[in-house]
Amino acid sequence: MKAARYSAPDGDAFYKALRKKVNQYFKDNDIKKTGNASLYVKTVLLFLLLWVPFALTIVIADLPWYLYCGLWTLTGFGMAGVGFSVMHDAVHDTFSSNRKLNNLIGHFAMFFIGGFAENWKIQHNHKHHTYTNVTGIDEDIRSPIPALRFTPDVPKRNIHKFQFLYAWFFYGLMTFMWTTTKDVKQLLQFKSEGFYDGRSKAYRRELSRLVVWKLSYYVLYLGAPIYFTDYSIWLILAGYSCKHFFAGLTTSSVFQPAHVTTRTEYPKIEVDNTIANSWAAHQILTTQNFAMKSKLFSWYVGGLNFQIEHHLFPNICHVHYKKLSPIVQDVVRDFNLPYFQQPTFASAIYDHGKMLYDLGRKD
């Protein structure tokens, strides 16, 4: 993939000023930019939320179907939380100042989510964070099916008129796709785009890991219940579906309102292979915060309601975003840039739904 270049007519003065103030904040408070004790406590709690309900479905016999599926749903809640608060920071190398520990935690957490860490690094860290909302590069606005349209730069179909209604169902299928076809397709896609050029040995290694990873995931979450319990296969599949549907819907409902909104922009790559802005200003124009005052919500989603701070500083752990937000807002005002935000999660969901509606009706 040929990298597009950002043009910064002001010499990137905005980001230089912002980094100076942010770095001063960490220096004045004598704290690291990576995780702290609160993150490590949260990691334990979220893994318990992921593991304990699933363990109960194995050790308790004759649960009523609604309690059985309810425990699987709690597992999905834990699965999404681990993804937001643990895996995400670890794969960004911000969970700890120890890179080996980040790599270990990132792969470990990703296993229980059902994804593949190496693909995530390319899709999320490289493509999404570098080219946010740029059609054709940012995987987060690349629709997995023709029935969804997340950017005005792809052709509109008649069925898109109704996507504001049915998109939520497909969001619930996100982690189903992730654990089955998505990672395989992505690995092949990334190879064709040149990410493994000159690294054929690395590609074969990752392909082997991917196969082993997926088989192990299914052995744990489907093989173990079938082998160790007397629940019917149909009930096990129903519980497994509850876990994934809830996790997929939760994950999509947090990530999508950050970029597919009525106010964020969809910048284009010019004919000279440039994007007409600085990288930092691009992040400001393509990203939205929400529910910034909700401590419990922010805790669970790993600070991903502070998406602006995350996109400007993906090398800083999410536990610091709330404190960085006033700094970012001050500098943004100084440079006459917008700071998009929604007051609540509900208003962010409504705004995203409105954007889906508009994308279904406007070319």
N, C-alpha and C positions, 0 to 999 in steps of 0.2 A: 504493500500500500504506500503510495507516494504521499508524504506528509505535506499538508498545507501550512503556510506560514502566516502568522499574525503580524499585522502592521500596527505600530504604536506611534502615531504622529507626535505625541507629547513626550516621547522618550520613556514611556511607561512610568510617568511621574506618579500616577495614582497608586500603583502597586508598591513603588519604592517608599512612598510616604506611609502607606498602610503597614508594610513589613517592619518599618522602623518603629512604629508605635507598638505593634504586636510584640516584637522582640524585646522592646523596653518593658512591656508588661511582665513577661516571663523573667526578665532580669531583676526587676524591682521586687517581685514576689518570690524570687529564688526557687522557682519550680520548673520541673521538666515539662516538655511539650507532649510527652507520652502519657500513658495511663498512670493511675495512682491507686491507693488502697480501696477507694470507693468502687473503682472499676473491677478490681479483683474480687471484691465481695459480691458485686452484681453478677459477675461471671459464674460464681458458684451457685447463686440463687437461680439464675436462668437455666443452667444445666440441670439443676434439680427439678425445675419446672418441666424440662424436656424429658428427663429420665424417669422420675417417680411415677407419673401417671401411666407411662408405657409399662413400667415394671408391674404396676398393680393389675394391668390387663393380663399379665402372664401368671401372677401368683394367686389371684382371686378367681375362684371358679363360680360359674352360674350367676354372673352379673346380669341384671336386666339389660335389654338391648340399649336403652337410653343412657344408662350409667356407663355401659361399655363404650358406646360411641362418644359420650361426654368426656371420658378419660382420654380417648384418642384426640379429641378436639383440644383438650388442655395440652397435649403433647405438641399439637400444631402451634398453639400459642407460645409454648417454650421454644419451638423450632424457629419461629419468626423472631422472637426476642434474641436468641443466640445469634441469628444472622445479623440483626441490627446492631447489637451492642458488643459482640465478641468477634465474630468472623470478619466483619467489615473493618474494624480497627486493626485487627491482626494482619489482614492482607494488605492494608495500607501502611504497614510497618509502624503503627502508632500505639499498639496495645502495650508494648514494652520498648525500652531502649535497647534490648537485646534482639538482634535481627533473627538469630536462630530460634529464639523462643517465639517470636512473631510468626515465623514460618511454621513451626510446630503447631501452635495454637490455631493458626489459620487453616491448615489442612485438617486438623482434628475437628474443629467446629464445622468445617464445610462437609466433612463426611456425614455428620448427623443431620445436616440439612439436605443432603442428597446431591449436592453440586460438586464442581471440580475447580479447585483453587487456581490452577494455572490458567484455565479459560477465563475465570473471573478477573484475574490480573490484567489480561488483555482487553476484555470487553469493558470492564468498569474503570480500572485505574488508567489505562492508556487511552482507549477510544472515547469513553463517555466523559472523563474528566478533562481531556484535552480538547475535544470537539463537541462540547455540550450543545444539543439541539441542532447539530449540523446534519442534515439529511444525507443519508448514504454512508455516514461514518459512525455516528452515535447509535450504538445498538439499542439503547433504551427507547428510542423513538422509531425503531425498525419494527413494524408490525409482524408478529409471528404468523398471522393469517390475513388473507385479503379482506376479511370482514371488519377489520379495525384500521382506523386512520388516525395517526398521532401527529402528523405534520401536514401543513398545507402544500408541501412540495412533492407530494405523491398524488396520483390521480384519484379523484373522488368517484365512488360508485354509488348507485342508488341505495344499496343496503346500508350505507353509512348514515343515512338519515335516522336510523334507529339504534346506532351504536351507543348513544348515551343511556339506553335502557339495558342492552345485552352485554356491554363491555364488562360489567362486574362479574358476570358468570364466567367469562373467559379469564378474567383476572384470577378467579379461584382455581383455574386449571394451570396456573403458571408453574407451580412447583411440580405438578405431574409431568409437564413437558421437560422441566429442568432435570428431573431424575431419569427420564427415558431418552428422548430423542435430541434435546437441545444441545447437550454437551458434545455429543458425537458430531452433530452437524457443525457446531462451532469450531471444533478442533480441525475438521476438514476445511472449513472456510478460512480459518486463520492461517492454515498452511498455504492455501491458494493465494492469500493476500501477502504472503512473503514473510510472515512472522517467524517462520522456521527455516528460512533460506540459510544454507550453510550450516544448519544444525539438524541434520537428518537423524543423528543419534538421539538428540534431545526429543525430537518428534516421536520416534519409536518408543522411547522411554515413557513419554506422557501418554501415548496411546495405550501402552500396556497398563500403566497405572489407572487410566480411565476405566478400562475393562474390569480390572480387579476391584476398583472402588465401587463401581455400580453393582457388581455381583455381590459384594460384601454388604452393601446397603440393603439389597433385597433379601439376603439371607437373614439379616437382623430384624427387619421390620415386617417381613412376610413369612420367611422360613421359620423363625423362632415361634411366633404365635401358632402357626399350623402344627408344628412338631410338639410343642410343650403344653398346649392347651386343648380342651375339648370343644371350644367354640367352633361353630360351622365356618367353613371357608367363606361363605357369603357374608357372615357377620364380621369376620376379620377384614374382608375387603371393604365392607361398609365403614368400619372404624378407620381403616387406613385412608379411605377417601375423605372422611371427615377431617383427619389431620391435615392432609394436603390441601383440601379446598380452603380451610380456614387460614392456613399458613400462606397460601398463594394470594388470597383476597387481602389479608392483612398487609403482606409485603408490598403488593401492587398499590394498595390504597395509601401507603406512606411515600413510596418513591414517585408515583405518577403526578400527584399534585404539586411536586416541587419544580417541574419543568413543563409539563403539558398544561398550560394555564392560559387564561384570557389576556394576560399582560406580558408574559415572557415572549422573547423574540426567537426567530428561526433564521439565524444568519446564513448567508450563502458563501460558497467559495467562488472567488472571482476568476476570470479567465487566465489571470497570471498566477493562479494557484495561491492566492492570498485571501485572508479574511480581514475585512476592513475594520479592525479594531485591535486593541491590545488583548492579550489573553485574559487578564484580570477584569477588564471592562466587559468582555464577552461573558464571563461567568456571572457578573452582576445582572446583565441584560437577559440572561436565559434561566435564571434561578429564582425561586420564591421560598420564603420561610412561612411557617404557620404554627399556631398554638404555642407561641414562645413563652407564655406565662404559665403553662401547665407543667408543673414539676413532675408529676407522675407519668404523664404522657411522654415527656422528654426523656425521662429515665428509661422507660420501656423501649422506645424507638432509637435509643442510642444517640440522642441529639440530632437525629436526621430531620427533625423539624427546623433545625438551624442549617439548612442546606447551603445558604449563601456563605456562611463561615466555613463550612466543610469544603465547598468548591474552591474557595480562595486559599484555604490552608489544609489540603488533604493530608499533609504531613504532621498535623496536630491532632491529638486524641479528642474525641467528642466530649469528654468531661470538662473541657475548657471553653466550649463554644458559647455558652450563655454569658460568660464573663467577657468574651471577645466581641460579642455582638454590639455593645455600645461603642467600642472603639471603631468597628467597621462602619457603623452608622455615622459617626462623626466625620470620618474621612470621606465617605461617600457624599455627604452633604458638601464638604469642602470642594469636591470636584464635580458637583452638579450631576451626579449619577443617581438613578433610582434605587430604592431598596424595597423590593416587592415583598409584601407579607400579608397573610390572612390572620385575623385575630384568633380563630379557633380551628380545630381539625374539621369540624362540620362545615365551616365556611370554605375551607380549602377543598373539601370533597365536592361541595356544590359548584365551586369555581371550575374544578376539573371536569365535572359533568357538563357544565355550560360550554367548556371548550370542546368537549366531544360532540356536543350538539351543534356548535358552530362549524366544526370540521366536517360534519355530515351534511351541511347545507351550503357552505361557501367554497368556492374554488380556490 
